[in-house]
C-alpha cells in the first residue's frame, strides 16, 4: 500500500484516476485495501489537495460501486468452475452455497448494506458469493446502488472531518490515552473484585 500512497501524492493532479484504478483492481481480489484507500483519500482531500475533494469523492463512489460488479462477475463466471476441483468443492460445498443464496435472497439488501461497512475483505466475499449463487444481477446492482453511496458518503465525511481536525485530535490524544488507560484499569479492577466476591459466595 505504501508505494501506492507515495505514487498518489507525487501525482496529486491525477489522484482521482489513480484511486479509481486501484479500487477497480481490488474488485479482482488483488492485495489492495479499499478501506485504506478510502481513509487515505478522504484525509488527502481534506489536507493536501482540498481543491480536488469532489473529484476524489466521485472516484471513490464510482470505483467502489463498479468494483462490486467485478467481484460479482468473478463469482458468477469464473469461481464456479473451480468447484469442479475437489479442494474447492470441499471448501465451497454446493449445499452451503444454496444456503447462502437463500439467506441473500431473503436479506439481500441488509446483507449488502451491513456488509459494506465491514472491513478486511468481507464485502468482496459477499459480492463473490452473490455471483456464485447466481443472485439476479439487476437486483444486486440496484440494492448496492443504495448501500454503496451510503457507505462511501458516511466514511468520506467522517475521515474528511478527521483530516480537517487532525491537529486538534493530536492535541487531545494525551487526554484520550489517559481516559482509555483509566477505563481499562477500572474494568480490570472490577473483574478481579467480581471474581473474588464470587469465590467468597461459593464458600
Backbone as CSV, one residue per row, in Angstrom:
resi,resn,N_x,N_y,N_z,CA_x,CA_y,CA_z,C_x,C_y,C_z
1,UNK,0.811,-1.215,0.000,0.000,0.000,0.000,0.846,1.268,0.000
2,UNK,2.008,1.265,0.672,2.824,2.475,0.782,3.285,3.008,-0.574
3,UNK,3.752,2.134,-1.511,4.122,2.649,-2.837,2.960,3.333,-3.552
4,UNK,1.745,2.774,-3.372,0.561,3.365,-3.985,0.278,4.746,-3.402
5,UNK,0.401,4.865,-2.078,0.174,6.145,-1.401,1.181,7.188,-1.876
6,UNK,2.460,6.778,-1.958,3.507,7.698,-2.429,3.248,8.133,-3.870
7,UNK,2.794,7.182,-4.686,2.512,7.482,-6.089,1.367,8.488,-6.217
8,UNK,0.337,8.336,-5.392,-0.795,9.270,-5.407,-0.343,10.667,-5.013
9,UNK,0.504,10.741,-3.982,0.998,12.044,-3.518,1.851,12.726,-4.588
10,UNK,2.662,11.943,-5.287,3.534,12.506,-6.320,2.757,12.943,-7.560
11,UNK,1.552,12.391,-7.735,0.744,12.713,-8.911,-0.641,13.189,-8.476
12,UNK,-0.664,14.173,-7.583,-1.916,14.625,-6.971,-2.938,15.141,-7.983
13,UNK,-2.467,15.673,-9.125,-3.391,16.185,-10.148,-4.232,15.068,-10.754
14,UNK,-3.637,13.888,-10.800,-4.339,12.740,-11.377,-4.754,11.744,-10.289
15,UNK,-4.803,12.214,-9.057,-5.073,11.316,-7.918,-6.398,10.584,-8.072
16,UNK,-7.429,11.267,-8.595,-8.749,10.636,-8.691,-8.734,9.452,-9.660
17,UNK,-7.929,9.559,-10.751,-7.822,8.438,-11.684,-7.046,7.277,-11.071
18,UNK,-6.012,7.607,-10.309,-5.214,6.565,-9.647,-6.062,5.821,-8.620
19,UNK,-6.823,6.592,-7.839,-7.710,5.992,-6.833,-8.739,5.099,-7.505
20,UNK,-9.349,5.583,-8.578,-10.349,4.810,-9.309,-9.766,3.498,-9.817
21,UNK,-8.573,3.562,-10.430,-7.927,2.364,-10.956,-7.576,1.361,-9.868
22,UNK,-7.079,1.874,-8.743,-6.684,0.987,-7.633,-7.892,0.263,-7.056
23,UNK,-9.008,0.979,-6.928,-10.218,0.364,-6.367,-10.779,-0.689,-7.318
24,UNK,-10.749,-0.415,-8.612,-11.223,-1.402,-9.589,-10.350,-2.655,-9.555
25,UNK,-9.048,-2.483,-9.342,-8.150,-3.635,-9.195,-8.523,-4.479,-7.977
26,UNK,-8.961,-3.812,-6.922,-9.367,-4.523,-5.701,-10.549,-5.439,-5.965
27,UNK,-11.378,-5.082,-6.963,-12.511,-5.934,-7.316,-12.084,-7.304,-7.802
28,UNK,-10.857,-7.397,-8.345,-10.309,-8.681,-8.809,-9.618,-9.439,-7.671
29,UNK,-9.813,-8.958,-6.444,-9.214,-9.575,-5.247,-7.696,-9.453,-5.219
30,UNK,-7.163,-8.419,-5.862,-5.738,-8.133,-5.750,-5.469,-7.552,-4.359
31,UNK,-4.225,-7.670,-3.862,-3.934,-7.210,-2.491,-3.928,-5.681,-2.352
32,UNK,-5.086,-5.085,-2.588,-5.265,-3.638,-2.444,-6.440,-3.416,-1.503
33,UNK,-6.203,-2.691,-0.422,-7.246,-2.478,0.583,-8.103,-1.266,0.226
34,UNK,-9.370,-1.509,-0.091,-10.288,-0.410,-0.383,-10.481,0.470,0.852
35,UNK,-10.476,-0.149,2.029,-10.673,0.608,3.269,-9.559,1.627,3.470
36,UNK,-8.301,1.189,3.263,-7.165,2.098,3.418,-7.180,3.190,2.354
37,UNK,-7.571,2.822,1.130,-7.665,3.817,0.065,-8.715,4.866,0.406
38,UNK,-9.854,4.414,0.909,-10.935,5.340,1.265,-10.491,6.299,2.367
39,UNK,-9.855,5.752,3.404,-9.399,6.585,4.518,-8.347,7.586,4.048
40,UNK,-7.335,7.081,3.324,-6.246,7.934,2.857,-6.750,9.021,1.907
41,UNK,-7.632,8.651,0.983,-8.169,9.605,0.011,-8.983,10.690,0.694
42,UNK,-9.772,10.310,1.686,-10.589,11.281,2.423,-9.715,12.288,3.165
43,UNK,-8.674,11.788,3.829,-7.753,12.663,4.560,-6.967,13.525,3.588
44,UNK,-6.553,12.931,2.462,-5.827,13.666,1.422,-6.675,14.821,0.886
45,UNK,-7.963,14.568,0.666,-8.883,15.600,0.166,-9.055,16.731,1.171
46,UNK,-8.939,16.407,2.445,-9.135,17.427,3.491,-7.883,18.235,3.782
47,UNK,-6.716,17.683,3.433,-5.469,18.331,3.853,-4.625,18.852,2.680
48,UNK,-4.103,17.960,1.850,-3.117,18.340,0.844,-3.722,18.867,-0.462
49,UNK,-4.816,18.265,-0.914,-5.419,18.713,-2.183,-6.936,18.920,-2.029
50,UNK,-7.336,19.864,-1.183,-8.776,20.115,-0.980,-9.494,20.567,-2.243
51,UNK,-8.746,21.130,-3.189,-9.368,21.586,-4.440,-9.870,20.418,-5.298
52,UNK,-9.364,19.202,-5.000,-9.795,18.008,-5.735,-10.726,17.123,-4.894
53,UNK,-11.283,17.671,-3.839,-12.095,16.874,-2.910,-13.275,16.206,-3.603
54,UNK,-13.995,16.959,-4.430,-15.193,16.401,-5.074,-14.830,15.303,-6.065
55,UNK,-13.782,15.521,-6.866,-13.374,14.501,-7.846,-12.859,13.246,-7.143
56,UNK,-12.200,13.418,-5.998,-11.732,12.260,-5.224,-12.910,11.484,-4.647
57,UNK,-13.916,12.226,-4.173,-15.132,11.581,-3.657,-15.819,10.782,-4.763
58,UNK,-15.940,11.380,-5.951,-16.571,10.689,-7.083,-15.795,9.440,-7.488
59,UNK,-14.470,9.529,-7.445,-13.646,8.365,-7.809,-13.874,7.220,-6.828
60,UNK,-14.021,7.559,-5.552,-14.315,6.541,-4.534,-15.682,5.916,-4.775
61,UNK,-16.670,6.767,-5.040,-18.043,6.308,-5.229,-18.167,5.408,-6.458
62,UNK,-17.659,5.884,-7.588,-17.748,5.117,-8.841,-16.902,3.846,-8.757
63,UNK,-15.691,3.985,-8.210,-14.791,2.839,-8.120,-15.341,1.716,-7.259
64,UNK,-15.849,2.057,-6.080,-16.357,1.017,-5.172,-17.618,0.359,-5.717
65,UNK,-18.423,1.125,-6.427,-19.659,0.558,-6.989,-19.344,-0.458,-8.085
66,UNK,-18.485,-0.066,-9.033,-18.170,-0.969,-10.140,-17.187,-2.068,-9.737
67,UNK,-16.447,-1.844,-8.680,-15.582,-2.896,-8.141,-16.424,-4.078,-7.665
68,UNK,-17.585,-3.768,-7.090,-18.507,-4.820,-6.648,-19.027,-5.616,-7.848
69,UNK,-19.236,-4.948,-8.980,-19.665,-5.635,-10.196,-18.609,-6.639,-10.650
70,UNK,-17.346,-6.230,-10.549,-16.237,-7.113,-10.951,-16.212,-8.363,-10.072
71,UNK,-16.324,-8.147,-8.745,-16.312,-9.273,-7.804,-17.510,-10.196,-8.052
72,UNK,-18.667,-9.600,-8.317,-19.869,-10.387,-8.626,-19.631,-11.231,-9.887
73,UNK,-19.060,-10.595,-10.924,-18.792,-11.307,-12.174,-17.806,-12.446,-12.002
74,UNK,-16.801,-12.235,-11.159,-15.839,-13.306,-10.875,-16.534,-14.490,-10.230
75,UNK,-17.404,-14.186,-9.280,-18.136,-15.249,-8.597,-19.061,-16.006,-9.528
76,UNK,-19.671,-15.284,-10.455,-20.660,-15.904,-11.341,-20.041,-16.676,-12.506
77,UNK,-18.974,-16.130,-13.092,-18.460,-16.702,-14.330,-17.127,-17.447,-14.195
78,UNK,-16.381,-17.176,-13.107,-15.063,-17.797,-13.002,-14.959,-18.790,-11.854
79,UNK,-15.299,-18.343,-10.638,-15.065,-19.183,-9.462,-15.921,-20.447,-9.461
80,UNK,-17.060,-20.392,-10.137,-17.930,-21.568,-10.195,-17.197,-22.754,-10.831
81,UNK,-16.311,-22.455,-11.790,-15.558,-23.507,-12.484,-14.608,-24.236,-11.539
82,UNK,-14.130,-23.512,-10.502,-13.197,-24.119,-9.552,-13.868,-25.186,-8.692
83,UNK,-15.199,-25.172,-8.640,-15.918,-26.161,-7.836,-15.774,-27.574,-8.410
84,UNK,-15.321,-27.667,-9.654,-15.085,-28.977,-10.257,-13.909,-29.683,-9.589
85,UNK,-13.034,-28.877,-8.987,-11.869,-29.447,-8.299,-12.233,-29.800,-6.864
86,UNK,-11.722,-30.934,-6.417,-12.099,-31.479,-5.111,-11.788,-30.526,-3.966
87,UNK,-10.622,-29.848,-4.035,-10.191,-28.945,-2.962,-11.205,-27.831,-2.759
88,UNK,-11.619,-27.195,-3.865,-12.556,-26.083,-3.776,-13.972,-26.556,-3.454
89,UNK,-14.335,-27.732,-3.932,-15.691,-28.239,-3.681,-15.909,-28.559,-2.211
90,UNK,-14.805,-28.896,-1.500,-14.917,-29.148,-0.058,-15.108,-27.847,0.706
91,UNK,-14.374,-26.805,0.285,-14.481,-25.505,0.953,-15.816,-24.845,0.657
92,UNK,-16.203,-24.900,-0.625,-17.447,-24.249,-1.072,-18.444,-25.324,-1.495
93,UNK,-18.993,-26.005,-0.522,-19.937,-27.092,-0.786,-21.221,-26.527,-1.401
94,UNK,-21.803,-27.282,-2.341,-22.982,-26.804,-3.056,-24.166,-26.562,-2.121
95,UNK,-24.307,-27.392,-1.102,-25.395,-27.183,-0.131,-25.199,-25.877,0.628
96,UNK,-23.931,-25.581,0.958,-23.614,-24.351,1.659,-23.924,-23.134,0.777
97,UNK,-23.567,-23.260,-0.510,-23.855,-22.178,-1.454,-25.362,-21.930,-1.566
98,UNK,-26.123,-23.019,-1.540,-27.570,-22.885,-1.624,-28.118,-22.147,-0.405
99,UNK,-27.567,-22.439,0.772,-27.997,-21.751,1.991,-27.638,-20.266,1.929
100,UNK,-26.428,-19.976,1.410,-26.002,-18.582,1.268,-26.932,-17.852,0.311
101,UNK,-27.280,-18.534,-0.785,-28.184,-17.914,-1.761,-29.545,-17.610,-1.122
102,UNK,-30.072,-18.576,-0.351,-31.370,-18.379,0.294,-31.321,-17.230,1.296
103,UNK,-30.194,-17.131,2.037,-30.046,-16.036,3.001,-29.952,-14.704,2.272
104,UNK,-29.170,-14.666,1.186,-29.026,-13.434,0.418,-30.356,-13.051,-0.228
105,UNK,-31.086,-14.051,-0.709,-32.366,-13.782,-1.358,-33.381,-13.218,-0.364
106,UNK,-33.278,-13.667,0.881,-34.220,-13.222,1.913,-33.801,-11.894,2.528
107,UNK,-32.493,-11.709,2.753,-31.989,-10.499,3.415,-30.990,-9.763,2.520
108,UNK,-31.223,-9.782,1.220,-30.253,-9.258,0.263,-29.808,-7.836,0.519
109,UNK,-30.757,-6.933,0.675,-30.388,-5.530,0.852,-29.635,-5.312,2.161
110,UNK,-30.119,-5.920,3.247,-29.443,-5.766,4.542,-28.057,-6.398,4.507
111,UNK,-27.927,-7.519,3.779,-26.613,-8.159,3.641,-25.621,-7.215,2.983
112,UNK,-26.053,-6.553,1.915,-25.183,-5.606,1.220,-24.923,-4.367,2.066
113,UNK,-25.977,-3.862,2.707,-25.851,-2.627,3.484,-24.870,-2.782,4.632
114,UNK,-25.068,-3.813,5.446,-24.169,-4.025,6.588,-22.813,-4.546,6.122
115,UNK,-22.819,-5.349,5.040,-21.567,-5.875,4.506,-20.645,-4.781,4.003
116,UNK,-21.211,-3.705,3.476,-20.424,-2.571,3.004,-19.594,-1.945,4.126
117,UNK,-20.091,-1.987,5.341,-19.418,-1.342,6.469,-18.445,-2.286,7.184
118,UNK,-18.354,-3.537,6.723,-17.431,-4.492,7.346,-16.120,-4.498,6.573
119,UNK,-14.994,-4.183,7.228,-13.703,-4.098,6.518,-13.015,-5.443,6.334
120,UNK,-11.770,-5.390,5.856,-10.856,-6.528,5.730,-11.365,-7.599,4.768
121,UNK,-11.889,-7.171,3.607,-12.225,-8.112,2.547,-13.546,-8.838,2.675
122,UNK,-14.303,-8.580,3.746,-15.571,-9.282,3.951,-16.567,-8.924,2.851
123,UNK,-16.621,-7.645,2.480,-17.613,-7.225,1.479,-17.354,-7.878,0.127
124,UNK,-16.086,-8.071,-0.250,-15.798,-8.737,-1.517,-16.288,-10.176,-1.511
125,UNK,-16.203,-10.822,-0.349,-16.719,-12.191,-0.223,-18.226,-12.215,-0.443
126,UNK,-18.914,-11.193,0.040,-20.364,-11.102,-0.150,-20.685,-10.948,-1.633
127,UNK,-19.935,-10.082,-2.325,-20.182,-9.859,-3.751,-19.910,-11.129,-4.555
128,UNK,-18.799,-11.799,-4.248,-18.441,-13.028,-4.958,-19.477,-14.117,-4.699
129,UNK,-19.921,-14.216,-3.438,-20.932,-15.205,-3.080,-22.238,-14.945,-3.813
130,UNK,-22.608,-13.672,-3.922,-23.826,-13.307,-4.660,-23.724,-13.772,-6.107
131,UNK,-22.533,-13.623,-6.691,-22.324,-14.076,-8.064,-22.336,-15.583,-8.186
132,UNK,-21.671,-16.253,-7.267,-21.601,-17.715,-7.294,-22.965,-18.347,-7.103
133,UNK,-23.793,-17.727,-6.275,-25.130,-18.272,-6.018,-26.133,-17.854,-7.092
134,UNK,-25.642,-17.116,-8.112,-26.444,-16.670,-9.253,-27.629,-15.803,-8.837
135,UNK,-27.397,-14.954,-7.846,-28.411,-13.952,-7.489,-28.589,-13.028,-8.683
136,UNK,-29.816,-12.605,-9.000,-30.041,-11.741,-10.175,-29.171,-10.491,-10.131
137,UNK,-28.435,-10.257,-11.222,-27.504,-9.130,-11.244,-28.229,-7.789,-11.110
138,UNK,-29.379,-7.646,-11.776,-30.130,-6.391,-11.719,-30.523,-6.032,-10.293
139,UNK,-30.986,-7.026,-9.552,-31.374,-6.807,-8.154,-30.156,-6.443,-7.321
140,UNK,-29.053,-7.180,-7.549,-27.793,-6.916,-6.836,-27.328,-5.481,-7.083
141,UNK,-27.328,-5.062,-8.356,-26.856,-3.721,-8.727,-27.745,-2.629,-8.130
142,UNK,-29.054,-2.835,-8.131,-29.981,-1.833,-7.585,-29.842,-1.706,-6.074
143,UNK,-29.693,-2.850,-5.404,-29.529,-2.817,-3.945,-28.235,-2.102,-3.563
144,UNK,-27.168,-2.408,-4.303,-25.885,-1.785,-3.986,-25.850,-0.315,-4.405
145,UNK,-26.753,0.077,-5.287,-26.852,1.478,-5.692,-27.289,2.353,-4.515
146,UNK,-27.900,1.728,-3.527,-28.273,2.424,-2.284,-27.192,2.229,-1.227
147,UNK,-26.749,0.966,-1.056,-25.786,0.629,0.002,-24.427,1.284,-0.217
148,UNK,-23.939,1.259,-1.453,-22.600,1.782,-1.747,-22.475,3.288,-1.486
149,UNK,-23.362,4.135,-2.041,-23.255,5.574,-1.757,-23.388,5.913,-0.279
150,UNK,-24.241,5.146,0.426,-24.422,5.398,1.858,-23.125,5.138,2.612
151,UNK,-22.465,4.031,2.270,-21.194,3.673,2.914,-20.092,4.670,2.571
152,UNK,-19.914,4.950,1.282,-18.843,5.853,0.842,-19.036,7.250,1.412
153,UNK,-20.257,7.766,1.342,-20.534,9.122,1.828,-20.291,9.234,3.327
154,UNK,-20.742,8.234,4.079,-20.548,8.238,5.536,-19.070,8.214,5.891
155,UNK,-18.330,7.278,5.286,-16.899,7.143,5.587,-16.113,8.365,5.129
156,UNK,-16.430,8.867,3.937,-15.722,10.031,3.412,-15.935,11.239,4.326
157,UNK,-17.178,11.436,4.767,-17.491,12.572,5.643,-16.751,12.466,6.973
158,UNK,-16.701,11.260,7.535,-16.033,11.051,8.827,-14.539,11.320,8.723
159,UNK,-13.878,10.687,7.745,-12.425,10.812,7.636,-12.002,12.159,7.062
160,UNK,-12.855,12.783,6.274,-12.595,14.140,5.800,-12.589,15.102,6.990
161,UNK,-13.562,14.909,7.884,-13.645,15.741,9.086,-12.441,15.511,9.993
162,UNK,-12.024,14.251,10.119,-10.838,13.932,10.920,-9.605,14.596,10.322
163,UNK,-9.495,14.547,8.992,-8.366,15.172,8.321,-8.302,16.665,8.555
164,UNK,-9.458,17.326,8.568,-9.516,18.768,8.797,-9.159,19.138,10.229
165,UNK,-9.394,18.202,11.151,-9.195,18.499,12.567,-8.094,17.656,13.203
166,UNK,-7.155,17.164,12.377,-6.151,16.260,12.933,-5.212,16.953,13.933
167,UNK,-4.980,18.262,13.761,-4.152,18.995,14.731,-4.824,18.996,16.103
168,UNK,-6.134,19.221,16.096,-6.897,19.215,17.344,-6.893,17.833,17.976
169,UNK,-7.013,16.798,17.120,-7.010,15.423,17.616,-5.669,15.068,18.254
170,UNK,-4.574,15.521,17.642,-3.244,15.251,18.180,-3.058,15.912,19.547
171,UNK,-3.640,17.099,19.711,-3.557,17.807,20.994,-4.355,17.060,22.071
172,UNK,-5.461,16.457,21.654,-6.337,15.759,22.608,-5.892,14.314,22.845
173,UNK,-4.920,13.844,22.042,-4.534,12.439,22.106,-4.064,12.017,23.496
174,UNK,-3.342,12.900,24.186,-2.854,12.587,25.531,-4.021,12.347,26.477
175,UNK,-5.033,13.207,26.391,-6.219,13.068,27.240,-6.954,11.772,26.904
176,UNK,-7.054,11.467,25.585,-7.740,10.247,25.146,-7.011,9.010,25.671
177,UNK,-5.683,9.013,25.578,-4.891,7.882,26.077,-5.073,7.674,27.576
178,UNK,-5.095,8.773,28.327,-5.308,8.698,29.784,-6.691,8.129,30.078
179,UNK,-7.692,8.607,29.330,-9.065,8.136,29.529,-9.181,6.639,29.253
180,UNK,-8.519,6.177,28.178,-8.526,4.747,27.837,-7.842,3.933,28.926
181,UNK,-6.705,4.444,29.442,-5.973,3.751,30.494,-6.815,3.646,31.769
182,UNK,-7.486,4.734,32.132,-8.339,4.750,33.331,-9.497,3.762,33.171
183,UNK,-10.134,3.784,31.997,-11.261,2.882,31.733,-10.817,1.426,31.803
184,UNK,-9.628,1.135,31.242,-9.089,-0.225,31.265,-8.785,-0.653,32.695
185,UNK,-8.190,0.247,33.478,-7.834,-0.051,34.871,-9.071,-0.322,35.709
186,UNK,-10.093,0.519,35.543,-11.349,0.345,36.296,-11.997,-0.991,35.933
187,UNK,-11.995,-1.326,34.643,-12.577,-2.596,34.185,-11.820,-3.780,34.762
188,UNK,-10.493,-3.705,34.767,-9.658,-4.781,35.297,-9.890,-4.968,36.792
189,UNK,-9.912,-3.877,37.540,-10.169,-3.932,38.986,-11.551,-4.500,39.262
190,UNK,-12.524,-4.068,38.450,-13.901,-4.555,38.606,-14.002,-6.049,38.383
191,UNK,-13.289,-6.563,37.371,-13.304,-8.001,37.078,-12.674,-8.809,38.202
192,UNK,-11.535,-8.330,38.731,-10.852,-9.010,39.844,-11.741,-9.028,41.080
193,UNK,-12.362,-7.885,41.379,-13.254,-7.792,42.546,-14.452,-8.716,42.398
194,UNK,-15.006,-8.808,41.198,-16.177,-9.649,40.945,-15.833,-11.133,41.124
195,UNK,-14.645,-11.537,40.642,-14.227,-12.934,40.770,-13.987,-13.313,42.233
196,UNK,-13.365,-12.403,42.994,-13.123,-12.658,44.419,-14.426,-12.764,45.182
197,UNK,-15.353,-11.894,44.829,-16.663,-11.908,45.506,-17.397,-13.217,45.205
198,UNK,-17.273,-13.695,43.976,-17.950,-14.947,43.584,-17.360,-16.131,44.353
199,UNK,-16.021,-16.103,44.533,-15.368,-17.188,45.279,-15.820,-17.217,46.711
200,UNK,-15.958,-16.041,47.329,-16.394,-15.948,48.731,-17.820,-16.456,48.869
201,UNK,-18.670,-16.126,47.900,-20.055,-16.589,47.940,-20.149,-18.096,47.777
202,UNK,-19.242,-18.661,46.968,-19.223,-20.106,46.739,-18.831,-20.862,48.005
203,UNK,-17.975,-20.213,48.854,-17.543,-20.833,50.102,-18.655,-20.729,51.142
